[in-house]
Amino acid sequence: MPKHRKPPRKPAPTVRVAATESTISPESLQRMGTLLVVQGAQVDLGRHMLCNHPIVIGRDEEADFALNDGSISRAHCCVRIADSGDHYLVVDLGSTNGTTLNGTIIGESSRIKTGDKIFLGSSVLRFSYSDAVDIEYYSQVEELVHTDSLTGLDTQKQYESIFEVVARQAVSDNSSLSVAVIDMDGLKGINDQYGHQVGSFAIIETAKLIRAVMQDHGHLARFGGDEFVACFPTIGHKDTLSLADELHKQMAAHDFTREGVTIHPTLSIGVSTYPEHGGPETLFKAADDALYRAKRSGKDRTEGAQAEK
């Protein structure tokens, strides 16, 4: 399988509670500090975290609140409860460019209150007080925006935000970035013959196989209907074609049976890679063009993009 660097970060984890009237406890209504990203990389906007323990903020993947912002330090600052227990502090962790609170660079630490904004490089976080029920609500809203309800994959909007980050990183590192555009063959015929429930079943099962083969190597999304897309940071063209071949094998071996009805969906896939097939901004079109060549060549196959002349 292809060698790869750890994929860019997913949204930070948040506290999850069952926010129903019968299960709300006094503890879940305890108000604590909350950080919300209000400016920064598109993929970070709206991310939030409950400060129920000291939260280290930085660009390092191991930070408690890791931001996709190359202009901040790996461990930039920390937000924690003061020793007195009656307020929160923002503590600079020896960052290169310092930590700014409401327009003023802090020294070692500074008290923060509701509505305060913490400026770190190109990112801005707003501090406020919330409880676990608030966080559950925010999490559900975030999931609705970023997750396709049928397959559980990212939405097109979320994918495009992530792609912007990984594309910038690929150019900065002069590293490979591959894109695969995936389209189901014959879904309309399945819908016409067996109904849309079977068609939806085919989409769900196909998404599961795409996730099983490709998720550990990059980012996946459903673009709507029967089309999917994936991007693979640091993975070259040959290895991405190998992933596509493995997906074809898994599709052929999978039992697509529902309520006594067995179907045999296949996939057409187009693959393109930076830099040999152009800049990051042209990768989707190059892969999409390759996909249509696969369709015209008989479907159930993968075509690679044509190198730039």
FIZAFI-730941 format. One record per residue (C-alpha): residue in one letter; x, y negated, z negated. Coordinates in pm, whole numbers, padded with zeros to 5 digits, always signed. Example, Ala and Ser with C-alpha at 12.3 -4.5 7.8 and 13.67 -1.06 7.14 Angstrom:
<sedos>
a+01230+00450-00780/s+01367+00106-00714/
</sedos>
This chain:
<sedos>
m+00000+00000+00000/p+00120-00356+00057/k+00330-00531-00202/h+00169-00845-00331/r+00200-01121-00586/k-00069-01157-00850/p-00369-01327-00677/p-00456-01684-00779/r-00653-01715-01096/k-01019-01647-01135/p-01226-01882-01353/a-01132-01866-01720/p-01338-01631-01937/t-01611-01782-02148/v-01810-01667-02447/r-02109-01452-02346/v-02411-01411-02575/a-02765-01285-02528/a-02945-01617-02543/t-03294-01498-02628/e-03509-01628-02911/s-03497-01296-03094/t-03117-01267-03088/i-03001-01622-03158/s-02804-01625-03483/p-02682-01918-03693/e-02328-01829-03587/s-02415-01865-03217/l-02545-02215-03285/q-02223-02328-03453/r-02089-02616-03250/m-01728-02605-03137/g-01507-02799-02902/t-01551-02733-02531/l-01328-02824-02237/l-01482-02888-01893/v-01282-02955-01574/v-01429-03267-01413/q-01148-03343-01166/g-00889-03128-00996/a-00866-02842-00748/q-01205-02751-00605/v-01173-02400-00744/d-01132-02541-01098/l-01421-02789-01098/g-01691-02697-01346/r-01480-02440-01529/h-01525-02457-01903/m-01390-02296-02218/l-01499-02282-02578/c-01217-02389-02810/n-01278-02124-03075/h-00899-02079-03103/p-00597-02289-02997/i-00623-02330-02617/v-00300-02370-02421/i-00358-02553-02092/g-00111-02534-01802/r-00040-02398-01459/d+00104-02067-01581/e-00119-01768-01515/e-00079-01662-01879/a-00209-01993-02018/d-00542-01974-02201/f-00686-02231-01957/a-00479-02192-01638/l-00533-02466-01380/n-00451-02458-01009/d-00250-02777-01034/g+00116-02773-00932/s+00171-03119-01081/i+00138-03001-01443/s+00375-02802-01662/r+00342-02428-01711/a+00235-02485-02072/h+00133-02850-02067/c-00071-02913-02380/c-00285-02742-02642/v-00628-02824-02784/r-00683-02696-03138/i-00868-02765-03461/a-00676-02990-03699/d-00544-02841-04021/s-00815-03032-04209/g-01077-02843-04005/d-01293-03151-03944/h-01174-03257-03597/y-00980-03144-03288/l-00635-03242-03167/v-00471-03244-02827/v-00104-03157-02866/d+00155-03214-02593/l+00382-02911-02553/g+00685-03095-02419/s+00533-03139-02072/t+00739-03301-01798/n+00500-03589-01728/g+00324-03614-02062/t-00041-03583-02162/t-00276-03878-02120/l-00591-03928-02329/n-00841-04184-02198/g-00568-04364-02004/t-00304-04370-02279/i-00009-04130-02296/i-00012-03957-02633/g+00291-03887-02849/e+00317-03544-03003/s-00058-03519-03070/s-00377-03721-03083/r-00727-03677-03227/i-00999-03616-02968/k-01373-03671-02986/t-01681-03609-02774/g-01654-03762-02428/d-01276-03803-02434/k-01094-03720-02110/i-00757-03545-02101/f-00549-03627-01790/l-00296-03365-01676/g-00135-03428-01341/s-00419-03431-01087/s-00664-03265-01325/v-00902-03417-01579/l-01074-03225-01859/r-01360-03365-02065/f-01391-03269-02430/s-01727-03226-02600/y-01903-03012-02858/s-02114-02712-02756/d-02233-02387-02907/a-02227-02033-02771/v-02581-02068-02634/d-02476-02375-02434/i-02177-02183-02300/e-02398-01891-02196/y-02618-02131-01999/y-02317-02292-01828/s-02180-01945-01747/q-02505-01837-01585/v-02519-02154-01375/e-02157-02104-01271/e-02228-01744-01174/l-02528-01846-00964/v-02316-02097-00774/h-02008-01881-00721/t-02144-01524-00691/d-02348-01366-00414/s-02657-01221-00582/l-02682-00910-00361/t-02322-00788-00360/g-02153-00957-00655/l-01878-01089-00427/d-01784-01456-00412/t-02003-01692-00213/q-01869-01872+00093/k-01835-02194-00108/q-01628-02024-00378/y-01411-01848-00122/e-01338-02172+00060/s-01231-02335-00267/i-00996-02046-00344/f-00862-02038+00012/e-00769-02405-00011/v-00549-02325-00311/v-00380-02014-00167/a-00325-02182+00170/r-00148-02475+00006/q+00066-02230-00190/a+00155-02029+00124/v+00274-02342+00304/s+00470-02456-00003/d+00637-02116-00046/n+00668-02043+00326/s+00501-01710+00250/s+00253-01498+00442/l-00123-01543+00415/s-00358-01306+00596/v-00730-01327+00665/a-00970-01046+00754/v-01316-01118+00894/i-01542-00812+00858/d-01876-00756+01029/m-02112-00461+00996/d-02201-00285+01321/g-02567-00216+01394/l-02730-00354+01081/k-03021-00491+01286/g-03091-00142+01417/i-03088-00004+01063/n-03332-00275+00951/d-03560-00214+01249/q-03566+00164+01208/y-03567+00206+00831/g-03662-00131+00687/h-03478-00408+00509/q-03447-00217+00181/v-03225+00037+00353/g-03043-00247+00526/s-02977-00415+00190/f-02857-00080+00054/a-02609-00059+00343/i-02478-00408+00264/i-02441-00332-00108/e-02260-00003-00050/t-02032-00162+00211/a-01945-00443-00032/k-01852-00181-00294/l-01613-00014-00049/i-01459-00346+00055/r-01404-00427-00312/a-01253-00086-00387/v-01002-00111-00100/m-00917-00481-00097/q-00994-00651-00428/d-00656-00579-00588/h-00479-00750-00297/g-00669-01076-00250/h-01002-01258-00256/l-01331-01136-00108/a-01657-01304-00018/r-01984-01241+00157/f-02042-01507+00417/g-02410-01420+00446/g-02598-01155+00636/d-02367-00868+00723/e-02041-01065+00743/f-01761-01060+00487/v-01423-01232+00467/a-01105-01168+00269/c-00775-01350+00229/f-00451-01192+00112/p-00178-01419-00030/t+00181-01304+00044/i+00062-01001+00245/g+00180-00976+00604/h-00004-00876+00920/k+00100-00511+00931/d+00000-00445+00571/t-00335-00618+00619/l-00403-00398+00922/s-00326-00100+00699/l-00586-00218+00447/a-00839-00249+00729/d-00759+00103+00847/e-00814+00236+00495/l-01150+00060+00482/h-01257+00229+00807/k-01164+00567+00654/q-01362+00498+00338/m-01666+00390+00541/a-01653+00712+00748/a-01624+00930+00436/h-01893+00753+00230/d-02240+00904+00187/f-02485+00628+00282/t-02800+00810+00168/r-03102+00645+00006/e-03432+00817-00070/g-03360+01092+00179/v-03249+00855+00456/t-02887+00882+00570/i-02730+00610+00780/h-02383+00571+00930/p-02284+00202+00937/t-01942+00105+01070/l-01732-00210+01065/s-01560-00432+01316/i-01268-00627+01169/g-01045-00911+01290/v-00714-00990+01120/s-00489-01295+01144/t-00180-01402+00951/y+00007-01725+00874/p+00246-01828+01017/e+00250-01607+01328/h-00110-01684+01426/g-00110-02053+01341/g-00161-02274+01039/p-00392-02179+00750/e-00664-02401+00894/t-00681-02187+01211/l-00667-01843+01049/f-01041-01789+01019/k-01105-01870+01385/a-00815-01650+01495/a-00950-01358+01290/d-01304-01425+01409/d-01189-01419+01772/a-01015-01087+01703/l-01335-00956+01546/y-01529-01025+01862/r-01266-00847+02067/a-01320-00547+01841/k-01695-00572+01904/r-01646-00589+02280/s-01403-00294+02268/g-01661-00058+02124/k-01695-00156+01756/d-01583+00049+01454/r-01226-00077+01490/t-00982-00349+01388/e-00816-00600+01622/g-00526-00825+01529/a-00513-01189+01631/q-00303-01291+01929/a+00020-01470+01845/e+00038-01841+01919/k+00210-01921+02246/
</sedos>
